[in-house]
Amino acid sequence: MSDNAEKTEVVETEDEQTQIIEDLKEVLKHAQINDIILRGLNQSVKTIFAGQAALCVLANDCDDKKYVQVVQNLCKEAKVPLFRAPTRSDLGQWVGLCKFDDEDTPVKIIKTSCVVVKKSHSPSEKLNSVLSHFKTD
């Protein structure tokens, strides 16, 4: 019975992770619509350093270790929640850096390693949901 209990806990954790990813996608879409999203190292670092970042997303498959260290250290110093996306392609797709073909399949995805959502006067409910996850960790 303990094996079943452990499996149930893992499934709940996977469901929670899936829900957080879906909420994050909505946050990024909302940020893109409201023009409060910044892509790339230069813009991300400037925003974090200025204290205007609400959330940072960094791709797990980022090639440059120094890039990852800079973003992680800045987020830690500025107390900005850092979320890890599975791949640069996923992150690019989430922030709209792609085109879709006739079957709504993403094509020509531009990969990005880092994205920052700026603080907003009226944060969305999904942003609050994603941020609350980080506060509990």
C-alpha positions in Angstrom: 0.0 0.0 0.0 2.8 2.4 0.6 3.9 2.0 -3.0 0.5 3.1 -4.2 0.6 6.1 -1.8 4.0 7.1 -3.2 2.8 6.8 -6.8 -0.2 8.9 -5.9 2.0 11.6 -4.5 4.2 11.6 -7.6 1.1 11.9 -9.9 -0.1 14.8 -7.8 3.3 16.5 -8.1 3.3 15.9 -11.9 -0.2 17.4 -12.1 0.9 20.4 -10.0 3.9 20.9 -12.3 1.7 20.6 -15.4 -0.7 23.2 -13.9 2.2 25.5 -13.1 3.5 25.3 -16.6 0.0 26.0 -18.1 -0.3 29.0 -15.7 3.1 30.2 -16.7 2.2 29.9 -20.4 -0.8 32.1 -19.8 1.3 34.6 -17.8 3.7 34.8 -20.7 0.9 35.3 -23.2 -0.7 38.0 -21.0 2.7 39.7 -20.7 3.2 39.6 -24.4 -0.2 41.1 -25.1 0.5 43.9 -22.5 4.1 44.5 -23.7 5.7 43.7 -20.4 7.9 40.8 -21.5 11.6 41.1 -22.3 13.6 38.5 -24.1 17.3 37.8 -24.2 20.2 38.2 -21.7 20.8 42.0 -22.2 17.2 43.1 -21.7 16.6 40.5 -18.9 19.7 41.6 -16.9 18.8 45.3 -17.3 15.2 44.6 -16.0 16.3 42.4 -13.1 19.0 44.9 -12.1 16.6 47.8 -12.2 14.2 45.9 -9.8 11.4 45.8 -12.4 11.2 42.1 -12.9 8.3 40.1 -11.5 9.4 36.7 -12.8 12.3 35.2 -14.8 12.2 32.1 -17.0 15.5 30.4 -18.0 15.7 27.4 -20.3 17.3 24.2 -19.0 19.2 23.6 -22.2 21.0 26.9 -22.2 24.5 26.2 -23.6 26.5 28.9 -21.9 27.3 28.2 -18.2 28.3 31.8 -17.5 24.9 33.0 -18.9 23.1 30.7 -16.5 25.2 31.8 -13.6 24.7 35.5 -14.3 20.9 35.1 -14.5 20.7 32.8 -11.4 22.9 35.1 -9.3 21.0 38.2 -10.3 17.6 36.6 -9.6 18.8 35.4 -6.2 20.3 38.8 -5.4 17.2 40.7 -6.5 14.8 38.1 -5.0 13.2 37.5 -8.4 11.5 34.1 -8.8 13.3 32.0 -11.4 11.4 29.3 -13.3 13.2 26.7 -15.5 11.7 26.0 -18.9 12.4 22.5 -20.4 14.0 23.8 -23.6 14.9 27.0 -25.5 12.4 26.0 -28.2 9.6 25.6 -25.7 10.4 29.0 -24.2 10.5 30.6 -27.7 7.1 29.1 -28.5 5.6 30.2 -25.2 6.5 33.8 -25.8 5.3 33.8 -29.4 8.7 33.6 -31.2 7.3 31.2 -33.9 4.9 31.0 -36.8 2.2 28.4 -37.3 1.3 26.4 -40.4 -2.2 25.6 -41.6 -2.7 22.8 -39.0 -1.6 25.2 -36.2 1.6 23.3 -35.8 4.5 25.6 -34.7 7.2 26.1 -37.3 10.2 28.4 -37.5 10.6 28.6 -33.7 13.2 31.1 -32.6 14.9 29.7 -29.5 15.4 31.9 -26.5 17.2 31.1 -23.3 15.9 33.8 -21.0 12.7 35.8 -20.6 11.6 38.3 -17.9 8.1 39.5 -17.1 8.1 43.1 -15.8 6.1 44.1 -12.8 2.7 45.4 -13.7 0.2 47.7 -12.0 -2.4 45.0 -12.3 -0.8 41.6 -12.1 -3.0 38.8 -13.5 -4.5 36.1 -11.3 -2.3 33.5 -13.1 0.9 35.5 -12.3 -0.1 35.5 -8.6 -0.7 31.8 -8.8 2.7 31.1 -10.3 4.4 33.5 -7.8 2.6 31.8 -4.9 4.2 28.5 -5.9 7.7 30.1 -5.5 6.9 31.5 -2.1 6.0 28.1 -0.8 9.3 26.5 -1.9 
